[in-house]
Amino acid sequence: LSGVRLEGLRTLNLSATGWYREWHNLLNDTTIAAFPSCPQLENLLLLDTDVTDEGIAHMAKACPSLILFDFTYCNRTTFHSVVTIRALCPSIQAVRRLPEELEGHFHCPWGEIHSYYADGSFEFARDVESIGWVCYLQKHVDSKNGGFFWSDRLRYINAEEGQTARYNRAGVLLKPIESCPNEILIVQDRYQRAPPSEFPAIDPDSIPSGSTVILSDWREGAIMCSRMTMTRFTSAEALGGKPPKEVLNRIETYLSERKENTPPSSSWAGEYEDYHTWLDLRDESELRDLLRLESLHLVTFNRAVWEGGILPCVVVCCSVLQ
């Protein structure tokens, strides 16, 4: 597209989904850098591509009139991109990093309400591990139950003391219930912070609405499944995908205080502590804990051999960040 004039273009979809799934690795920071200025563009979709914060920043500069920017499933980006877009695109109304199906209030059986916003930020009704953003989200084929499910990883900005090494390890599996559009199944490991590797075979009708069951046939009851009700945001709550102002202010203050306002080079897998793109966080966290490192940069990781019980990897850069 270098040198191409795109005056008058209002909507552009470069998503690597459906028939265009092979675009995932082709749409990256290098190819995006050739994108020309498009000052009239209002809606931009980059779902499931290989761009990082650097590529998102380039598109925000090239398209300052954006109203909607959707880069859901772009797992090499971080929340820095959300902040960058809102700073460079004054007309922006919606920044989307989550699919609409996961946007709203999740009513947990234990009494908490977990609220997820379109930009990937969240707020839970509790004191600790209550604010942050979804740092990884992937959609998977459900081979046991049919349909699909999501897996995610969360980044908390107020984790319990001593738990900073596990910022991006916590996560769950999520599966919509076709017969009940406003309900969803949530599967999580009771002992491991990371979610299970696959969705267990389970009949949604076997779990009463608003309750949790323990699946005793999975590692002696380690896996629990909750059937939660979801309520969508009202138009007043949605605010173009933004969380409440006080939540957004806390996230932006957190980023500023950690001196991470400048996204790292595209050669790194996301933020200094966000390694969700390149490897399984459960394995990476265990390796980091083993080496007693505050931060570990892994650029190449052999997952296939890990399944065989060995943990080989190539550590390209390993450093302790103060």
Wavefront OBJ file of the C-alpha trace (Angstrom):
o trace
v 0.000 0.000 0.000
v 3.026 2.281 0.112
v 2.393 5.307 -2.059
v -1.298 4.462 -2.546
v -3.780 7.296 -2.018
v -6.774 6.298 0.089
v -8.747 9.523 0.266
v -12.420 8.966 0.976
v -11.981 5.514 2.539
v -14.117 5.299 5.703
v -13.923 1.628 6.748
v -11.056 -0.845 6.367
v -11.019 -4.470 7.516
v -7.564 -6.113 7.566
v -8.506 -8.833 10.040
v -6.907 -12.273 9.730
v -10.129 -14.194 10.351
v -12.249 -16.660 8.387
v -10.932 -17.162 4.866
v -8.158 -14.667 5.606
v -6.674 -16.593 8.537
v -3.403 -16.987 6.615
v -2.939 -13.226 6.932
v -2.114 -13.567 10.623
v 1.655 -13.725 10.116
v 1.634 -11.449 7.086
v 0.099 -8.473 8.856
v 2.853 -7.424 11.222
v 4.731 -4.255 12.127
v 6.847 -4.439 8.973
v 3.916 -4.601 6.566
v 1.838 -2.164 8.606
v 4.702 0.359 8.418
v 4.004 0.680 4.681
v 0.414 1.768 5.310
v -0.095 5.307 3.980
v -1.776 8.215 5.688
v -5.552 7.844 5.640
v -6.949 10.910 7.412
v -10.617 10.184 6.598
v -10.651 6.582 7.855
v -13.170 6.127 10.677
v -13.369 2.365 11.267
v -10.328 0.085 11.348
v -10.392 -3.651 12.071
v -7.137 -5.556 12.641
v -8.425 -8.648 14.432
v -6.075 -11.601 15.019
v -3.003 -10.126 13.348
v 0.647 -10.224 14.378
v 1.055 -6.505 15.073
v 2.578 -5.164 18.277
v 2.184 -1.822 20.055
v 4.536 -0.334 17.459
v 2.230 -1.261 14.580
v -0.860 -0.026 16.435
v 0.847 3.324 17.090
v 1.702 3.653 13.388
v -1.923 3.069 12.387
v -3.191 5.538 14.981
v -0.861 8.217 13.603
v -1.820 7.412 10.006
v -5.562 7.461 10.802
v -6.170 10.305 13.276
v -9.932 10.463 12.576
v -10.681 6.943 13.787
v -13.944 6.400 15.621
v -13.586 2.615 16.009
v -10.333 0.637 16.290
v -10.794 -3.102 16.814
v -7.674 -5.239 17.349
v -9.197 -8.135 19.270
v -6.988 -11.264 19.477
v -3.835 -9.276 18.684
v -1.910 -10.943 21.482
v 1.381 -9.204 20.835
v -0.127 -5.882 21.859
v -0.516 -4.519 25.394
v -2.718 -1.956 27.102
v -0.210 0.681 25.988
v -1.924 0.525 22.605
v -5.243 1.529 24.152
v -3.646 4.567 25.777
v -1.818 5.458 22.552
v -4.955 5.298 20.396
v -6.927 7.522 22.740
v -4.079 10.032 22.778
v -3.563 10.152 18.990
v -7.171 9.854 17.802
v -9.247 12.602 19.435
v -12.503 11.401 17.803
v -12.148 7.798 18.973
v -15.307 6.392 20.511
v -14.531 2.684 20.826
v -11.251 0.811 21.246
v -11.963 -2.907 21.188
v -9.699 -5.693 22.443
v -12.491 -8.053 23.538
v -15.314 -9.554 21.454
v -18.759 -8.180 22.252
v -19.811 -11.535 23.735
v -17.376 -11.031 26.639
v -18.259 -7.421 27.376
v -20.457 -6.838 30.424
v -21.028 -7.892 34.038
v -20.293 -11.510 35.052
v -22.292 -12.506 38.153
v -20.154 -15.045 40.057
v -21.769 -17.750 42.210
v -19.681 -16.564 45.204
v -21.271 -13.115 45.125
v -18.740 -11.020 43.197
v -19.474 -9.102 40.011
v -16.690 -9.049 37.420
v -17.020 -6.299 34.812
v -15.142 -6.509 31.499
v -14.943 -3.600 29.057
v -14.423 -3.539 25.298
v -10.861 -2.201 25.600
v -9.868 -5.262 27.652
v -9.841 -3.563 31.055
v -11.731 -5.074 33.961
v -12.962 -4.314 37.462
v -13.876 -6.967 40.041
v -15.957 -6.289 43.157
v -13.229 -7.141 45.681
v -10.229 -5.482 47.326
v -7.172 -7.156 45.754
v -6.571 -8.479 42.232
v -9.562 -6.398 41.246
v -8.350 -4.042 38.485
v -6.316 -4.619 35.344
v -6.695 -5.800 31.775
v -6.884 -8.955 29.679
v -3.357 -9.421 28.343
v -4.100 -12.530 26.266
v -7.242 -13.891 24.621
v -7.533 -16.760 22.166
v -10.460 -18.578 20.595
v -10.233 -22.379 20.317
v -12.175 -25.201 18.696
v -13.851 -27.302 21.400
v -13.116 -30.884 20.346
v -15.001 -32.446 23.285
v -18.242 -30.477 23.354
v -18.446 -28.923 19.908
v -18.459 -25.229 19.172
v -15.662 -23.122 20.630
v -14.273 -21.676 23.838
v -11.932 -18.849 24.836
v -8.832 -18.905 27.019
v -7.508 -15.763 28.640
v -4.767 -14.358 30.889
v -5.190 -11.375 33.176
v -2.835 -8.611 34.221
v -3.655 -7.248 37.695
v -2.355 -3.854 38.783
v -3.140 -4.522 42.451
v -1.971 -8.096 43.027
v -1.283 -9.290 46.540
v 2.174 -8.529 47.893
v 4.695 -11.103 46.718
v 2.560 -12.172 43.749
v 4.018 -9.867 41.099
v 5.742 -12.801 39.385
v 2.289 -14.182 38.587
v 0.765 -11.062 37.049
v -0.019 -12.679 33.702
v -0.460 -16.257 34.810
v -4.055 -16.153 36.084
v -6.740 -17.017 33.598
v -9.833 -19.079 32.842
v -11.613 -20.875 30.018
v -14.926 -19.417 28.854
v -17.628 -21.125 26.797
v -20.972 -19.613 25.736
v -24.128 -21.628 26.336
v -26.018 -21.716 23.047
v -29.399 -22.374 24.647
v -28.960 -19.505 27.121
v -27.409 -16.450 25.434
v -27.028 -14.569 28.727
v -25.159 -17.365 30.518
v -21.616 -18.663 30.197
v -19.499 -21.519 31.556
v -16.249 -20.570 33.283
v -13.626 -23.268 33.938
v -10.614 -22.655 36.147
v -7.965 -24.578 38.027
v -8.367 -24.348 41.803
v -4.651 -24.822 42.464
v -2.872 -23.433 39.412
v -3.216 -19.825 38.364
v -3.151 -20.707 34.676
v -6.295 -22.158 33.069
v -6.576 -25.802 31.990
v -5.219 -26.638 28.555
v -8.599 -27.777 27.200
v -12.280 -27.465 28.006
v -13.587 -30.532 29.864
v -16.436 -32.590 28.466
v -19.477 -31.311 30.350
v -23.205 -30.877 29.816
v -24.249 -27.299 30.658
v -27.633 -28.576 31.846
v -25.874 -30.521 34.611
v -24.864 -27.256 36.283
v -27.646 -25.119 37.781
v -27.577 -21.464 36.840
v -25.554 -19.407 39.305
v -23.669 -22.349 40.806
v -20.239 -23.996 40.760
v -19.367 -27.689 40.541
v -16.065 -29.454 41.161
v -15.023 -31.861 38.431
v -13.548 -34.630 40.542
v -12.428 -36.689 37.567
v -9.853 -34.042 36.640
v -6.721 -34.251 38.770
v -8.579 -35.064 41.988
v -10.984 -32.170 41.897
v -8.570 -29.471 40.782
v -10.927 -28.142 38.110
v -14.095 -26.227 38.885
v -16.788 -25.082 36.481
v -19.169 -22.207 37.162
v -22.332 -21.288 35.294
v -22.585 -17.512 35.414
v -25.190 -15.040 34.320
v -24.038 -12.113 32.194
v -25.697 -8.717 31.923
v -24.752 -6.398 29.093
v -23.761 -2.828 29.723
v -26.387 -0.163 29.349
v -25.552 2.587 26.871
v -24.620 4.832 29.799
v -22.260 2.202 31.264
v -20.505 1.232 28.039
v -18.917 4.635 27.390
v -17.434 3.482 24.106
v -15.728 0.491 25.710
v -14.078 2.495 28.467
v -14.127 1.451 32.110
v -15.295 3.990 34.704
v -13.020 7.013 34.809
v -11.510 6.111 38.184
v -10.541 2.636 36.935
v -8.981 4.007 33.754
v -7.074 6.614 35.772
v -5.645 3.908 38.044
v -4.474 1.833 35.082
v -2.860 4.811 33.361
v -1.202 5.871 36.625
v 0.104 2.343 37.081
v 1.652 2.362 33.611
v 3.155 5.780 34.157
v 4.655 4.912 37.530
v 6.275 1.811 36.088
v 7.909 3.982 33.423
v 6.500 1.836 30.640
v 4.846 4.554 28.609
v 7.119 3.773 25.664
v 6.217 0.334 24.288
v 9.195 -2.031 24.017
v 10.743 -2.926 20.700
v 8.741 -5.253 18.480
v 11.490 -7.829 18.993
v 10.089 -8.375 22.490
v 6.911 -10.266 23.170
v 4.822 -7.432 24.555
v 5.481 -5.643 27.833
v 8.525 -6.495 29.941
v 6.436 -8.898 31.990
v 3.943 -9.926 29.315
v 5.195 -13.143 27.710
v 1.803 -14.535 26.810
v 2.478 -14.251 23.077
v 5.407 -16.593 22.712
v 4.951 -19.286 25.313
v 2.707 -20.933 27.826
v 2.695 -18.744 30.909
v 2.451 -21.639 33.317
v 5.727 -23.074 32.055
v 7.459 -19.677 31.765
v 6.424 -18.685 35.277
v 7.758 -21.914 36.707
v 11.054 -21.384 34.896
v 11.305 -17.799 36.089
v 10.549 -18.854 39.670
v 13.171 -21.567 39.377
v 15.790 -19.037 38.294
v 14.613 -16.542 40.959
v 14.326 -13.762 38.383
v 12.082 -10.743 38.635
v 11.770 -10.709 34.872
v 12.717 -13.161 32.153
v 12.838 -12.502 28.419
v 12.289 -15.623 26.360
v 12.249 -15.183 22.621
v 12.225 -18.834 21.582
v 10.481 -21.587 23.492
v 10.021 -25.186 22.409
v 6.531 -26.140 23.590
v 6.450 -29.492 21.794
v 9.240 -30.966 23.877
v 7.667 -29.575 27.052
v 4.773 -31.973 26.502
v 7.310 -34.760 26.744
v 8.305 -33.670 30.229
v 11.461 -31.743 29.310
v 11.868 -27.978 29.526
v 14.320 -26.915 26.806
v 14.325 -23.345 25.617
v 16.556 -20.728 24.112
v 16.994 -17.777 26.442
v 18.059 -14.892 24.250
v 17.900 -12.175 26.900
v 17.617 -12.653 30.619
v 17.617 -9.690 32.985
v 16.437 -8.479 36.352
v 14.393 -5.304 36.133
v 14.457 -3.007 39.123
l 1 2 3 4 5 6 7 8 9 10 11 12 13 14 15 16 17 18 19 20 21 22 23 24 25 26 27 28 29 30 31 32 33 34 35 36 37 38 39 40 41 42 43 44 45 46 47 48 49 50 51 52 53 54 55 56 57 58 59 60 61 62 63 64 65 66 67 68 69 70 71 72 73 74 75 76 77 78 79 80 81 82 83 84 85 86 87 88 89 90 91 92 93 94 95 96 97 98 99 100 101 102 103 104 105 106 107 108 109 110 111 112 113 114 115 116 117 118 119 120 121 122 123 124 125 126 127 128 129 130 131 132 133 134 135 136 137 138 139 140 141 142 143 144 145 146 147 148 149 150 151 152 153 154 155 156 157 158 159 160 161 162 163 164 165 166 167 168 169 170 171 172 173 174 175 176 177 178 179 180 181 182 183 184 185 186 187 188 189 190 191 192 193 194 195 196 197 198 199 200 201 202 203 204 205 206 207 208 209 210 211 212 213 214 215 216 217 218 219 220 221 222 223 224 225 226 227 228 229 230 231 232 233 234 235 236 237 238 239 240 241 242 243 244 245 246 247 248 249 250 251 252 253 254 255 256 257 258 259 260 261 262 263 264 265 266 267 268 269 270 271 272 273 274 275 276 277 278 279 280 281 282 283 284 285 286 287 288 289 290 291 292 293 294 295 296 297 298 299 300 301 302 303 304 305 306 307 308 309 310 311 312 313 314 315 316 317 318 319 320 321 322
